[in-house]
C-alpha cells in the first residue's frame, strides 16, 4: 500500500485510515478535508505537484514494493520515440508535449460511445446519498464528457413511482436523474441505467425505451465488488419500510410484524435494511446461464436497445470467464469488472473485507480470458475495470493492465467526493440553498478559506466551466458539478503526463509494456515482468556492441 495517513509533500491528510484508493475507508459527506481527492476537487492540477514550490524540495516515500496490489505496479518511461501523435501534428518535440496527449476514447460494438476522459462512474443507485448528490455528479459528468451509471432499484424505492399490472408507468426520480444529465449532454459520455432482478420484473427496460429511446444505455447487473448479495439500503422511517415491504422487497427486520414495530417505537430498533434478490438462483450450470442470458439480450434488442452493457462483481474465475465470453458473444458494448474492496452504498463491513477476488488479481485474469476469446472469435467486448481507483496513476495502470481491451476505469467513491465538497461549500456560502444542495456546513472551514471566500476563488477551474456554459447558465450549475470538473481536470492532466512520459499520445497506444511489476509477487499474479527484467537482454546487447 502506498498511502499513509498524511502526505507532507502534497499537504494532504486523511481523516480516517486510507484504503488502497487513497480515500478514507469511511468517506463522510460533511468532511472538512483534506485527502488528495478532496483537495483536488477545488485545487485541480495544482495537486499534481508538491506544495510550496520554490521553498521546498521533495522525495518519494517508495513504499509501494510490498504485497500485490495496483500500488505495486510502476509506470514505464522511455528515452526516445513517440506513438499516437494526433492528426495534424508531427513527432517534433514542439508537438510531443503532454497537453497534446489525447485522453479521448470510445467504447461499443456497433454504436460507438465517445468519451473525453477514460473513466466511468460506479453505479449510483437507490442509496439516499446518490439521490441527494445526483445533480452534482450527473451535471459534472455531462460537462466533462464521461459516462455516469444510474444504479439498481431507483424506480422501486421511489414512493412517487407508480406500478400498474406489475409494470412501471410513472418513475419521477428516474426521469429526474436521466434528464439532469441530458440537459448538458454534448455528444460525449452517456447515461447508463442499471437493472437488477426487481427492475426487470417491474418493466424498467420497457419504460426506458418508450420514454427515452436510444438516449440511454441499458446495463444488466450480475453483481458488484462491495458485496456478494443484492443491493441494500437502510431506512429509518417505519412507514417507508412498510412501503418497501409491500412493494415486494426483502426488509430486515420485518416492519409489518407487531413486535418489530413496538421495538421501533421504543427505539430498540432504529432502522430497517432493504435488500434485493439474488439472480439466477433457478439456474444450475454455465450452459443454463448462457441460454437465459442470450434470450434476455435478444428480448432487450427486440425492445429497441442498441447499446447494452454488463456489470459483474468479484466472483471467481468461472464466473469471470462466463462474463467475458457471454458479453462478447452477445455483442455487448461494455463489460465492467468490479474488484472487491469497497462500494458507493451500503454493504456489510466484513463482507467488504473478506469476500471476493481483489481488483488486481481479477483484472489480470480478465485480460487473460479476453485474449483467449479474441484469439478464438476475433472479437471481445470492451472492458472497464473498477475497484479502488481515485488517482491518475491508478487509471493509467488499469488501462495498461487490460490493454488493448480496457477502455475505461470505473470510479465510485472518488467521484462522489467533489459532489459532497461542492455542496458543502455552496450551502455555506448561500444559506438559502443549504437544504436544497444538502450542505452540511454552517460556515466555510479554514481548510477552504485559505483559498478564498467565493466559488470563483475556491475552485481552480470555475472559469473553465463558465466558459463552457455561459455566465447566465452558471447560476444553474451546482458547485458540486464544478468540483467534479476540477477533479477531472487534475486527473486528465496527470494521465496526459504519464502518457507523454511513456511516449504514448493516444490512449489506444497504451499497452502492457508501459507498466512493470515492483516486486516478484506482483509479476507472478499479473504476468507483467519485474522491472529489472524488462528489456534486460536488449540492454546487454547494447553493452556488447
C-alpha positions in Angstrom: 0.0 0.0 0.0 1.5 3.4 -1.0 -0.9 5.5 1.0 -0.1 6.7 4.5 -2.5 8.8 6.6 -0.8 12.0 5.7 1.4 13.2 2.8 3.6 16.1 3.7 4.7 16.7 0.1 1.1 17.4 -1.1 -0.1 18.8 2.2 -2.9 16.2 2.4 -4.3 14.4 5.4 -6.8 11.5 5.7 -9.3 11.9 8.5 -9.6 8.1 8.7 -7.4 5.1 7.6 -6.7 5.2 3.9 -7.8 2.4 1.6 -5.9 1.2 -1.5 -7.6 4.0 -3.4 -6.2 6.7 -1.1 -9.7 7.5 0.2 -10.6 7.0 3.8 -12.3 3.7 4.5 -15.3 5.7 5.7 -15.9 8.8 3.5 -18.2 11.3 5.2 -20.3 13.7 3.2 -19.6 16.5 5.8 -15.8 16.0 5.7 -13.8 19.3 6.1 -10.7 17.8 4.4 -8.4 17.0 3.3 -7.4 13.9 1.4 -5.9 14.2 -2.1 -9.2 13.7 -3.9 -11.0 16.2 -1.6 -8.3 18.9 -2.2 -8.1 18.1 -5.9 -11.8 18.8 -6.2 -11.1 22.5 -5.6 -7.4 23.0 -6.5 -7.3 20.8 -9.6 -4.0 20.4 -11.4 -2.2 22.2 -8.5 -2.4 18.8 -6.7 -0.2 17.1 -9.3 2.8 18.7 -7.7 4.3 19.0 -4.2 3.4 22.2 -2.3 5.5 25.3 -1.5 7.3 25.3 -4.9 10.4 27.4 -4.7 10.7 27.0 -0.9 11.0 23.2 -0.7 12.3 20.0 -2.2 10.6 16.6 -2.1 11.3 12.9 -2.4 9.3 9.8 -2.9 8.5 7.5 0.0 9.0 4.5 -2.2 6.6 2.4 -0.1 4.9 0.5 -2.9 7.0 -2.6 -3.2 5.4 -5.0 -0.7 2.4 -7.3 -1.4 0.3 -7.5 -4.5 -1.9 -4.5 -5.5 -2.1 -1.8 -8.1 0.3 0.2 -5.9 2.9 -2.4 -6.8 2.7 -1.7 -10.5 5.0 1.0 -11.8 4.8 3.0 -15.0 7.4 2.9 -17.6 9.1 5.9 -19.1 11.1 5.8 -22.3 14.1 7.8 -23.6 13.1 8.0 -27.3 10.2 7.6 -29.8 6.6 8.7 -29.9 3.4 6.9 -30.8 -0.2 8.0 -31.5 0.6 11.6 -32.5 -2.7 13.4 -33.0 -3.7 14.3 -36.6 -2.1 17.5 -37.8 0.9 17.2 -35.6 4.3 15.6 -36.0 6.8 13.8 -33.8 8.7 17.1 -33.4 9.5 17.9 -29.8 7.3 21.1 -30.2 4.3 18.8 -30.9 5.1 16.0 -28.5 4.1 17.8 -25.3 1.9 16.4 -22.7 -1.1 18.7 -23.3 -1.3 17.2 -26.8 -1.8 13.7 -25.4 -5.4 12.8 -26.2 -7.5 11.3 -23.4 -10.5 10.8 -25.7 -11.6 7.3 -26.3 -14.7 5.3 -27.3 -16.4 2.1 -26.4 -19.1 -0.1 -28.0 -19.8 -2.8 -30.5 -21.9 -1.4 -33.4 -22.7 2.0 -31.9 -19.7 3.8 -30.5 -20.0 6.0 -27.4 -17.4 8.8 -27.4 -15.7 9.8 -24.1 -13.5 12.7 -23.3 -11.7 11.2 -20.4 -11.2 7.4 -19.8 -13.4 6.8 -16.8 -17.0 5.9 -15.9 -18.8 6.2 -12.5 -19.7 3.2 -10.5 -23.4 2.6 -10.3 -25.2 5.2 -8.2 -28.5 3.7 -7.3 -31.1 3.7 -4.6 -28.9 4.9 -1.8 -30.0 8.2 -0.4 -26.6 9.7 -0.8 -26.7 9.0 -4.5 -30.2 10.7 -4.7 -29.1 13.7 -2.8 -25.9 14.5 -4.8 -27.1 13.2 -8.2 -27.3 16.6 -9.9 -23.7 17.5 -9.0 -22.4 14.2 -10.3 -24.6 13.9 -13.4 -24.1 17.5 -14.5 -20.4 17.3 -13.8 -20.2 14.1 -15.9 -22.2 15.7 -18.8 -20.0 18.8 -18.8 -16.7 16.8 -18.6 -17.9 14.1 -21.1 -17.8 10.8 -19.3 -20.5 8.1 -18.6 -22.5 8.0 -15.4 -24.4 5.0 -14.2 -27.8 5.1 -12.5 -27.7 2.1 -10.3 -30.4 -0.5 -9.4 -33.7 -0.1 -7.6 -34.1 3.6 -8.3 -37.7 3.1 -9.5 -38.6 0.5 -6.9 -37.7 2.7 -3.9 -39.4 5.8 -5.3 -42.6 6.4 -3.4 -43.8 8.6 -6.2 -43.4 6.0 -8.9 -46.5 4.0 -10.0 -46.7 0.3 -10.9 -49.7 -0.9 -12.6 -50.3 -4.6 -13.5 -46.7 -5.3 -12.3 -45.1 -2.7 -14.6 -43.8 0.8 -14.1 -45.9 3.6 -15.6 -44.5 6.6 -13.7 -40.9 7.0 -12.4 -40.2 10.6 -11.5 -36.9 10.0 -9.7 -35.5 8.0 -12.6 -36.8 10.7 -15.0 -35.1 13.4 -13.0 -31.7 11.6 -13.0 -31.7 11.0 -16.7 -32.8 14.5 -17.6 -30.3 16.1 -15.3 -27.5 14.5 -17.4 -29.2 15.0 -20.8 -29.6 18.8 -20.2 -25.9 19.3 -20.5 -25.0 16.3 -22.7 -23.0 17.4 -25.8 -22.2 14.2 -27.5 -19.6 12.8 -25.1 -20.3 10.4 -22.3 -23.6 8.7 -21.7 -26.2 8.0 -19.0 -26.5 4.3 -18.3 -29.4 2.7 -16.4 -28.7 -0.5 -14.5 -31.3 -3.3 -14.0 -31.4 -6.0 -11.3 -34.0 -8.7 -10.6 -36.6 -6.3 -9.3 -36.0 -3.7 -12.0 -36.5 -6.4 -14.7 -39.7 -7.6 -13.0 -41.0 -4.0 -12.8 -40.5 -3.4 -16.5 -37.9 -0.7 -16.2 -36.5 -1.6 -19.7 -39.9 -1.2 -21.3 -40.4 2.1 -19.6 -37.0 3.4 -20.6 -37.2 2.5 -24.3 -40.7 4.1 -24.6 -39.8 7.3 -22.9 -36.1 7.9 -23.7 -35.3 5.6 -26.7 -31.6 5.5 -27.6 -30.7 8.4 -25.3 -29.9 5.9 -22.6 -27.7 2.8 -22.4 -29.1 -0.3 -20.5 -26.9 -2.2 -18.1 -27.5 -5.7 -16.9 -26.2 -6.5 -13.5 -24.6 -9.7 -12.2 -23.1 -8.2 -9.1 -20.6 -5.8 -7.6 -17.3 -5.8 -5.8 -18.7 -4.5 -2.5 -20.8 -7.5 -1.6 -21.9 -10.9 -2.9 -25.6 -10.3 -2.2 -28.1 -7.9 -3.8 -28.3 -4.2 -3.3 -29.1 -2.8 0.1 -30.3 0.5 1.7 -31.1 1.5 5.2 -34.3 3.4 6.1 -35.2 4.9 9.4 -38.9 5.5 8.7 -41.3 2.8 9.7 -43.9 3.8 7.1 -41.4 3.8 4.3 -40.1 0.4 5.4 -43.6 -1.0 5.2 -44.0 0.6 1.8 -40.9 -1.2 0.6 -42.0 -4.5 2.1 -45.4 -4.1 0.3 -43.6 -3.3 -3.0 -42.0 -6.7 -2.8 -38.6 -6.1 -1.3 -36.9 -8.0 1.5 -36.9 -5.8 4.5 -35.0 -6.8 7.6 -36.3 -6.9 10.3 -39.8 -7.3 9.0 -41.5 -3.9 9.6 -45.0 -5.5 9.3 -44.5 -7.6 12.5 -46.1 -6.1 15.6 -43.0 -6.9 17.8 -40.7 -5.0 15.4 -43.0 -2.0 15.3 -43.0 -1.9 19.1 -39.2 -2.2 19.2 -39.1 0.7 16.7 -41.4 2.9 18.8 -39.2 2.2 21.9 -36.0 2.9 19.9 -34.7 -0.6 20.4 -34.8 -0.8 16.5 -33.9 2.5 14.8 -33.7 1.4 11.2 -34.6 -1.3 8.7 -32.5 -2.7 5.9 -34.0 -3.2 2.4 -32.4 -6.0 0.3 -32.6 -7.1 -3.3 -32.8 -10.6 -4.5 -30.1 -12.8 -5.9 -30.2 -13.5 -9.6 -30.0 -16.9 -11.4 -31.0 -18.9 -8.3 -33.1 -21.2 -10.6 -30.2 -22.0 -12.9 -27.8 -24.8 -12.2 -25.0 -24.6 -14.8 -23.0 -22.3 -17.1 -25.0 -23.6 -20.0 -28.2 -22.6 -18.3 -26.9 -19.1 -17.6 -25.7 -18.8 -21.2 -29.2 -19.7 -22.6 -31.0 -17.4 -20.2 -28.6 -14.5 -20.9 -28.7 -14.8 -24.7 -32.6 -14.9 -24.6 -32.7 -11.8 -22.3 -30.3 -9.8 -24.5 -32.4 -10.8 -27.6 -35.5 -9.6 -25.8 -33.9 -6.2 -25.0 -32.7 -5.9 -28.5 -36.2 -6.5 -29.8 -37.5 -3.8 -27.5 -35.2 -1.4 -29.3 -32.0 -1.1 -27.2 -29.0 -0.7 -29.4 -26.5 -0.3 -26.6 -26.4 -2.8 -23.7 -23.6 -3.2 -21.1 -23.0 -5.7 -18.3 -21.7 -5.2 -14.7 -20.2 -8.1 -12.9 -18.6 -8.4 -9.5 -15.6 -10.0 -7.7 -16.7 -13.6 -8.4 -14.3 -16.4 -9.1 -12.7 -17.4 -12.3 -15.5 -19.5 -13.7 -18.0 -16.6 -13.4 -15.4 -14.1 -14.8 -14.9 -16.3 -17.9 -18.6 -16.6 -18.3 -19.0 -12.8 -18.2 -16.2 -12.2 -20.8 -17.4 -14.9 -23.1 -21.2 -14.1 -23.0 -20.7 -10.3 -23.2 -18.6 -10.8 -26.3 -20.9 -13.4 -27.8 -23.9 -11.2 -27.3 -22.2 -8.2 -28.8 -22.5 -6.1 -25.7 -20.9 -2.6 -25.7 -19.1 -2.7 -22.3 -18.3 -5.2 -19.5 -17.4 -3.6 -16.2 -15.5 -5.9 -13.9 -15.6 -4.7 -10.3 -12.9 -6.0 -7.9 -13.7 -6.5 -4.2 -13.0 -3.9 -1.5 -15.5 -1.1 -1.5 -18.7 0.4 -2.7 -20.7 3.5 -3.1 -23.6 2.4 -1.0 -24.5 0.1 1.9 -22.6 -3.1 2.2 -21.8 -5.3 5.2 -18.4 -4.3 6.5 -16.9 -7.7 7.0 -18.3 -8.8 3.6 -16.4 -5.9 2.0 -13.3 -7.0 3.9 -13.5 -10.7 3.2 -15.4 -11.7 0.1 -14.4 -11.9 -3.5 -11.3 -11.5 -5.6 -9.2 -8.4 -5.2 -9.0 -6.0 -8.1 -5.6 -6.6 -9.5 -6.0 -10.4 -9.4 -9.4 -10.2 -11.1 -8.3 -7.7 -13.7 -5.2 -9.7 -14.6 -7.3 -12.8 -15.3 -9.8 -10.7 -17.2 -7.1 -9.7 -19.6 -6.0 -13.4 -20.0 -9.6 -14.5 -20.7 -10.3 -11.6 -23.1 -7.2 -12.6 -25.0 -8.4 -16.2 -25.3 -11.8 -15.0 -26.6 -10.2 -12.6 -29.0 -8.0 -15.3 -30.5 -10.9 -17.7 -30.8 -13.6 -15.5 -32.2 -11.9 -12.3 -33.4 -13.9 -10.0 -31.2 -14.0 -9.4 -27.5 -16.2 -6.9 -25.5 -14.7 -3.6 -24.4 -13.7 -3.7 -20.8 -13.9 -1.3 -17.8 -12.0 -2.1 -14.6 -13.2 -0.9 -11.2 -12.2 -1.4 -7.6 -10.5 1.3 -5.7 -9.4 3.9 -8.2 -9.1 7.6 -7.3 -5.8 8.9 -8.9 -4.4 9.3 -12.3 -1.7 6.7 -11.9 -4.3 4.1 -10.9 -6.3 4.9 -14.1 -3.3 4.6 -16.3 -2.2 1.3 -14.7 -5.7 -0.2 -15.1 -5.8 0.8 -18.8 -2.3 -0.6 -19.4 -3.0 -3.9 -17.5 -6.1 -4.6 -19.6 -4.7 -3.2 -22.9 -5.9 -3.3 -25.6 -9.3 -4.4 -24.2 -9.7 -2.0 -21.3 -11.2 1.3 -22.4 -12.3 2.9 -19.1 -11.6 2.9 -15.4 -14.6 2.6 -13.2 -14.5 5.1 -10.3 -17.1 5.0 -7.5 -16.5 6.8 -4.2 -13.8 9.1 -5.6 -16.3 10.7 -8.0 -18.7 11.4 -5.1 -16.2 13.4 -3.1 -16.3 16.6 -5.3 -20.1 16.4 -5.1 -20.0 16.3 -1.3 -17.5 19.1 -1.1 -19.1 21.4 -3.6 -22.5 21.0 -1.9 -21.0 21.9 1.5 -19.3 25.0 0.0 -22.5 26.0 -1.8 -24.6 25.6 1.4 -22.2 27.6 3.5 -21.9 30.5 1.0 -25.6 30.5 0.0 -27.5 29.7 3.2 -30.9 29.6 1.4 -29.6 26.7 -0.8 -28.3 24.6 2.1 -31.2 22.2 2.4 -31.6 22.0 -1.4 -28.0 21.1 -2.0 -27.7 19.0 1.2 -24.8 21.1 2.5 -23.5 20.2 6.0 -21.6 23.3 6.9 -22.8 26.5 8.6 -19.7 28.3 7.5 -16.6 27.7 5.4 -13.8 25.9 7.4 -10.2 27.1 7.4 -9.3 24.3 5.0 -11.4 26.2 2.4 -11.0 29.8 3.4 -7.2 29.6 2.9 -8.1 29.6 -0.8 -10.9 32.2 -0.7 -14.4 33.0 0.3 -16.2 32.8 -3.0 -16.5 30.0 -5.6 -14.5 32.0 -8.2 -11.6 31.9 -5.8 -12.0 28.4 -4.3 -12.4 26.4 -7.5 -9.4 26.5 -9.7 -11.5 25.6 -12.8 -14.5 27.8 -12.1 -14.0 30.0 -15.2 -13.5 27.0 -17.4 -16.9 25.8 -16.5 -18.3 29.3 -17.0 -16.7 29.4 -20.4 -18.4 26.2 -21.4 -21.9 27.0 -20.2 -22.0 30.8 -20.2 -22.3 33.3 -17.4 -26.1 33.2 -17.3 -26.3 29.4 -17.2 -23.6 29.3 -14.5 -26.2 30.1 -11.8 -27.8 26.7 -12.5 -24.6 24.7 -12.2 -24.2 23.1 -8.7 -20.9 23.8 -7.0 -20.6 20.0 -6.8 -20.5 19.8 -10.6 -17.7 22.4 -10.6 -15.9 20.2 -8.2 -16.3 17.2 -10.5 -14.9 19.2 -13.4 -12.0 20.4 -11.3 -11.1 16.9 -10.1 -11.4 15.5 -13.6 -9.1 18.2 -15.0 -6.5 17.2 -12.5 -6.9 13.5 -13.4 -6.8 14.3 -17.1 -3.6 16.4 -16.7 -1.9 13.6 -14.7 -2.9 10.9 -17.2 -1.5 13.1 -20.0 1.8 13.4 -18.2 2.1 9.7 -17.7 1.1 9.1 -21.4 3.8 11.5 -22.7 6.4 10.0 -20.4 5.6 6.6 -21.9 5.7 8.3 -25.4 2.0 7.4 -26.0 0.0 10.3 -27.2 -3.3 8.4 -27.8 -5.0 6.1 -25.3 -5.2 3.4 -27.9 -1.4 3.2 -27.9 -1.1 2.3 -24.2 0.0 -1.3 -23.8 1.1 -3.7 -21.1 4.6 -2.8 -22.0 4.0 0.6 -20.3 3.9 -0.9 -16.8 6.2 -3.1 -14.8 5.9 -5.0 -11.5 7.6 -3.6 -8.5 8.1 -7.0 -6.9 8.1 -10.6 -8.0 4.8 -11.4 -6.3 3.0 -8.9 -8.4 4.8 -10.1 -11.5 3.6 -13.7 -10.8 -0.1 -12.5 -10.5 -0.2 -10.0 -13.3 2.3 -11.6 -15.7 3.7 -8.1 -16.0 7.5 -8.7 -15.7 9.6 -7.5 -12.8 11.0 -4.1 -13.5 14.7 -5.1 -13.9 13.8 -8.0 -16.2 12.1 -5.8 -18.8 14.5 -5.1 -21.7 17.4 -6.6 -19.8 18.5 -8.6 -22.8 18.2 -5.6 -25.1 20.3 -3.6 -22.6 23.0 -6.3 -22.6 23.1 -6.3 -26.4 23.8 -2.5 -26.3 26.7 -3.1 -23.9 28.2 -5.9 -26.0 28.3 -3.8 -29.2 
